[in-house]
Amino acid sequence: MKASLGRLRRILRTRRRLLAALLAGLAAWAGLTALRPAPPTTEPALVAARAITGGAIIQPADVVVRDVPEDALPDDFLTGIDQAVGKPATLPLPSGAVLIPASVISRDSLASPGMAVLPVVLTDTAAGLIEVGDRIDLIGSDGDHTATVASGARVVAVLDADANGSALSSTRSSGPTVLVELRPDALVTVAAAQGPLGFGFR
């Protein structure tokens, strides 16, 4: 009888140790779980699946919808492939860039109310210098005279004249074709200027 009671006590002590170890493990796991940060909230957004040349017509393989953390998203962004495919990119986009409405040429991304947009060819010195949003003066020359033909024009798109699939191309110059926002009364003067046009930053 005493031997049986001794074996029972040993079994209970062993199981108590095992139970204590299990409880300690559970407590440690619960503590680590509580300290682990919650996964970031994401939203589906349209991103460049590969580098896109400015002015190139965006193809289905160029873009993809991915879940992007909210804190990495701009205030306004595209969410569907159909919002970009078939439209020219306003400027070069690196792989992984989130596309915003101004990333593609559309009526919504071009002229402000009361303004007009005109494509112009700039001198080759503009390549790599002009960016969307720049304010530039357009300078024309007829060989004998040089004059400013528009002041403070806003660049709304930079199109690579040499890129395959460019929406606008030119044989007059190796410089880029850009879309500029102008006052309507300046359209005729700029359009009549002999290109390519020089430029100056504001």
C-alpha positions in Angstrom: 0.0 0.0 0.0 2.8 2.4 1.0 4.6 1.5 -2.3 1.5 2.3 -4.3 1.0 5.7 -2.6 4.7 6.5 -3.3 4.4 5.8 -7.0 1.2 7.9 -7.1 2.9 10.8 -5.5 5.8 10.6 -7.9 3.5 10.5 -10.9 1.6 13.6 -9.6 4.9 15.5 -9.0 6.1 14.6 -12.5 2.8 15.8 -14.1 2.8 18.9 -12.0 6.3 19.8 -13.4 5.1 19.1 -16.9 1.9 21.2 -16.4 4.0 24.0 -15.0 6.4 23.9 -18.0 3.4 24.0 -20.4 1.8 26.9 -18.6 5.1 28.8 -18.6 5.5 28.2 -22.3 2.0 29.4 -23.0 2.6 32.5 -21.0 5.8 33.3 -22.9 4.0 32.7 -26.3 1.2 35.0 -25.2 3.6 37.7 -24.2 5.4 37.6 -27.5 2.2 37.7 -29.5 1.0 40.7 -27.5 4.3 42.5 -28.3 4.2 41.7 -32.0 3.0 44.7 -34.1 -0.2 44.3 -36.0 0.2 43.9 -39.8 -0.1 47.2 -41.7 -3.4 48.1 -43.2 -3.2 47.9 -47.0 -5.2 49.0 -50.0 -5.1 47.8 -53.6 -3.3 50.2 -55.8 -2.0 50.3 -59.4 1.8 50.1 -59.5 4.4 49.9 -62.3 5.3 46.2 -62.9 8.5 47.4 -64.7 10.1 50.7 -65.6 7.9 52.7 -68.0 9.4 55.3 -70.3 7.9 58.8 -70.3 5.5 59.2 -73.2 5.2 55.5 -73.9 1.7 54.0 -74.2 1.1 51.9 -71.1 0.5 48.2 -71.9 -1.3 45.6 -69.8 2.1 44.0 -68.8 3.4 47.4 -67.6 1.1 47.7 -64.6 -0.3 45.5 -61.8 -2.7 45.9 -58.9 -1.0 45.2 -55.6 -1.8 45.6 -51.9 0.2 48.6 -50.7 0.5 49.8 -47.0 -1.7 52.8 -46.5 1.2 54.9 -45.1 3.1 54.4 -48.3 0.2 55.6 -50.6 -0.3 59.2 -51.9 -3.5 61.0 -51.2 -4.9 60.1 -54.6 -3.9 57.0 -56.7 -5.1 54.7 -59.4 -6.7 51.4 -58.5 -7.6 49.7 -61.8 -5.5 48.6 -64.8 -8.1 50.1 -67.2 -7.3 53.6 -65.7 -3.8 53.5 -67.3 -3.6 51.0 -70.1 -3.7 52.6 -73.5 -2.7 56.0 -72.2 0.7 57.7 -72.4 2.8 58.0 -69.3 3.4 61.7 -68.5 6.9 61.0 -67.2 9.3 58.0 -66.6 8.0 55.6 -63.9 10.4 53.3 -62.0 9.3 49.7 -61.3 7.1 49.6 -58.2 6.0 53.2 -58.4 2.4 53.8 -57.4 0.5 55.5 -60.3 -1.5 58.6 -59.6 -4.0 60.4 -61.9 -1.2 62.7 -63.1 1.0 59.7 -64.1 -1.0 59.2 -67.3 -2.2 61.7 -69.9 -5.9 62.3 -69.6 -8.2 65.2 -69.6 -8.2 65.2 -65.8 -4.4 65.4 -65.6 -3.9 68.1 -68.1 -5.1 71.7 -68.3 -6.5 73.7 -65.4 -9.9 75.4 -65.9 -9.6 78.2 -68.5 -6.2 77.0 -69.7 -5.1 75.1 -72.9 -2.4 72.5 -73.6 -0.1 72.4 -76.5 2.7 70.0 -77.5 6.1 71.6 -78.2 9.5 70.3 -79.1 12.4 71.6 -77.0 16.1 71.7 -77.8 18.1 68.6 -77.1 19.5 70.3 -74.0 16.1 69.7 -72.3 16.5 66.0 -72.3 16.7 64.8 -68.6 16.2 68.3 -67.3 12.5 69.0 -67.8 10.1 67.5 -65.3 6.3 67.5 -64.9 5.3 70.6 -62.9 8.3 72.8 -64.1 7.5 76.4 -65.0 9.4 77.4 -68.1 9.7 80.3 -70.6 9.6 79.1 -74.2 12.1 80.8 -76.5 11.8 80.9 -80.3 14.3 81.9 -82.9 14.0 82.5 -86.7 17.7 82.6 -87.2 18.1 86.3 -86.9 16.0 87.1 -83.9 15.3 85.3 -80.6 12.3 86.1 -78.4 10.3 84.7 -75.6 7.1 83.3 -77.1 5.4 82.2 -73.8 6.2 82.9 -70.1 5.7 80.6 -67.1 4.2 77.7 -69.1 3.6 74.7 -66.9 4.9 71.3 -68.1 2.1 68.8 -67.8 3.8 65.9 -69.6 7.3 64.9 -70.8 7.2 62.6 -73.8 10.3 60.8 -75.0 10.4 61.5 -78.7 12.7 58.5 -79.3 10.8 56.0 -77.2 8.9 53.1 -78.9 5.2 53.7 -78.6 5.5 57.4 -77.9 2.3 59.2 -78.1 3.9 62.2 -79.8 7.2 62.1 -81.7 9.1 64.6 -83.8 11.6 64.4 -86.6 12.7 68.0 -86.0 14.9 67.5 -83.0 16.4 64.9 -80.7 15.0 67.0 -77.8 11.8 65.8 -75.9 8.3 66.7 -76.9 6.5 68.2 -73.9 2.9 69.2 -73.3 2.7 72.7 -71.8 -0.2 74.5 -70.2 -0.7 77.9 -71.7 -3.2 80.7 -71.7 -5.5 80.3 -74.8 -4.3 83.7 -76.2 -0.7 82.3 -76.3 -1.5 79.2 -78.4 -1.2 80.9 -81.8 2.1 82.6 -80.9 3.7 79.4 -79.6 2.4 77.2 -82.4 3.7 79.7 -85.0 7.2 79.7 -83.5 9.8 77.7 -85.4 11.0 74.8 -83.4 12.7 73.3 -81.6 12.2 75.9 -78.9 14.7 77.0 -76.3 13.6 77.2 -72.7 14.4 78.9 -69.4 13.4 77.8 -65.9 11.2 80.0 -63.7 
